Structure formats: structure tokens, C-alpha cells
Amino acid sequence: MTAYIPSITIPGFILEKPAASILLPVGLGTAIGFSVSPKRTQEKYLALKQPPYHPPPQIFGPMWTVLYACMGYSAYRAWTTGMNSFDVRKVSLAKQGATLYTIQLGLNLIWMPLFFGFKRPIEATADIVALTGVTGYLAYVWGQVDEVAGWALAPYLGWLGFATYLSVWIFLEELRMHEDRICTDLIYRLALGT
């Protein structure tokens, strides 16, 4: 169980308006995507050794736009249904979900800069695993408030599962490619006692 933490949660006045609730993640996701440079990101993605079933880079922009819109719609549905309910439990779950939603959105938005901007595949993989777990729990929590809100996160969860596969596979391939250098560095450090 999580708690409602107002100081880190997206304000209710945003979540209660469908346009604001949908456009917030779409706008933030688009801003992050452009800040990391789509062309360079596509080039870096294509330069990586690709796993089986990898999608073409042109799929990511439209896919994420749809997924961000679905998550925004889910937030709107859960918040308005929960806050307009006479059931104290639903009100509490809607608030807790809003905190989880904010956390998952933050985890989502830092993945691309971690992976492509800072070239930190270990941290990006840890991030996406945590993101998938938080989003799964969020779907469960908001599904208790409004069934549609829970199911609206299903495509996002499916894509996160696939994105986790891609991230882990690429990370492991990068590790294999640099295995000799890593082993040599480790042996050298052990020999020096550092």
C-alpha cells in the first residue's frame, strides 16, 4: 500500500480536467523526446545491436503519444470517479493512485535521458523495471476505483513489458561486447589493490 503525498503529487485541478490530464503526459513526453534529439536517438538506437522483434525507430514517437494519452485519460477517470464518490475507500485509492501516477510519470520521463542522453544502460534498465512494477500496481489500485481507468493502463503495461525486454537485451549485449575490457580492468584493479 502506498500513501497519498500531496507535495509530490500532480495537483487535482489538473487531473480533474480531461484535456489537461491527457496533455500533461503527452506534452512532457514530447518535450523529453525532443530534448534528447530524435534524430540522434534514432541513430544511436540503430547503431545498437538489436534484439529479435525490435521495432523500427519511427514507431516510438506515435506509440508513446498514444500511450501517454491513455495514461492521462486513466488519470482523469480514476481521479474524477474517486473524488466524486461517496465511498471513502475509493477516495483514498484515487489519491494514493495519484501519487503512484506521479512517481511512474517521473520514472517514465527519466528513462530516455538515462539510456540515450547519459548512456547509462544499467540505471535505465533498473528504472524501467521499477517503472513497470509501479505502473502494474497503479493499474491495480485505479482499477478498484474505476475499471476503465485500470484497463486504460493495459496497453501501457504491455508496451513497458516489451520495452523492458529491449532495454535488458541491449544492456546485456553491450555488457558482452565490453566483457574483455571489463575483465581486464577488474584484474588490473585487483592486482593494484584498489
VENBELLIN-V494691 format. One record per residue. N is the residue number from 1. RES is the residue in one small letter. PSI is psi in whole degrees, -180 to 180 (* if undefined). Layout:
N/RES/PSI + N/RES/PSI
This chain:
1/m/143 + 2/t/172 + 3/a/158 + 4/y/121 + 5/i/93 + 6/p/-34 + 7/s/-21 + 8/i/5 + 9/t/140 + 10/i/132 + 11/p/146 + 12/g/-32 + 13/f/-20 + 14/i/-45 + 15/l/-25 + 16/e/-7 + 17/k/121 + 18/p/-44 + 19/a/-46 + 20/a/-42 + 21/s/-37 + 22/i/-43 + 23/l/-25 + 24/l/-57 + 25/p/-34 + 26/v/-47 + 27/g/-45 + 28/l/-43 + 29/g/-41 + 30/t/-43 + 31/a/-44 + 32/i/-44 + 33/g/-43 + 34/f/-27 + 35/s/-27 + 36/v/-5 + 37/s/101 + 38/p/-41 + 39/k/-46 + 40/r/-37 + 41/t/-44 + 42/q/-42 + 43/e/-44 + 44/k/-42 + 45/y/-46 + 46/l/-27 + 47/a/-20 + 48/l/150 + 49/k/124 + 50/q/141 + 51/p/164 + 52/p/148 + 53/y/24 + 54/h/141 + 55/p/159 + 56/p/150 + 57/p/-24 + 58/q/-16 + 59/i/-32 + 60/f/-46 + 61/g/-57 + 62/p/-39 + 63/m/-47 + 64/w/-33 + 65/t/-46 + 66/v/-44 + 67/l/-41 + 68/y/-39 + 69/a/-42 + 70/c/-43 + 71/m/-36 + 72/g/-40 + 73/y/-41 + 74/s/-43 + 75/a/-45 + 76/y/-49 + 77/r/-50 + 78/a/-44 + 79/w/-51 + 80/t/-39 + 81/t/-47 + 82/g/-46 + 83/m/-20 + 84/n/7 + 85/s/151 + 86/f/-5 + 87/d/112 + 88/v/-35 + 89/r/-43 + 90/k/-38 + 91/v/-47 + 92/s/-44 + 93/l/-37 + 94/a/-42 + 95/k/-45 + 96/q/-42 + 97/g/-36 + 98/a/-37 + 99/t/-45 + 100/l/-41 + 101/y/-45 + 102/t/-42 + 103/i/-47 + 104/q/-35 + 105/l/-42 + 106/g/-46 + 107/l/-40 + 108/n/-46 + 109/l/-21 + 110/i/-10 + 111/w/-52 + 112/m/-47 + 113/p/-37 + 114/l/-50 + 115/f/-51 + 116/f/-39 + 117/g/-52 + 118/f/-5 + 119/k/51 + 120/r/75 + 121/p/-31 + 122/i/-50 + 123/e/-39 + 124/a/-39 + 125/t/-43 + 126/a/-41 + 127/d/-47 + 128/i/-30 + 129/v/-46 + 130/a/-42 + 131/l/-44 + 132/t/-42 + 133/g/-46 + 134/v/-41 + 135/t/-38 + 136/g/-44 + 137/y/-39 + 138/l/-44 + 139/a/-40 + 140/y/-48 + 141/v/-52 + 142/w/-25 + 143/g/-27 + 144/q/-22 + 145/v/-48 + 146/d/119 + 147/e/-40 + 148/v/-40 + 149/a/-42 + 150/g/-47 + 151/w/-25 + 152/a/-19 + 153/l/-8 + 154/a/-46 + 155/p/-38 + 156/y/-45 + 157/l/-41 + 158/g/-46 + 159/w/-38 + 160/l/-39 + 161/g/-44 + 162/f/-43 + 163/a/-34 + 164/t/-44 + 165/y/-48 + 166/l/-47 + 167/s/-47 + 168/v/-43 + 169/w/-47 + 170/i/-42 + 171/f/-47 + 172/l/-37 + 173/e/-44 + 174/e/-40 + 175/l/-44 + 176/r/-40 + 177/m/-32 + 178/h/13 + 179/e/-45 + 180/d/-45 + 181/r/-41 + 182/i/-44 + 183/c/-43 + 184/t/-46 + 185/d/-42 + 186/l/-45 + 187/i/-43 + 188/y/-45 + 189/r/-39 + 190/l/-40 + 191/a/-36 + 192/l/-14 + 193/g/25 + 194/t/*
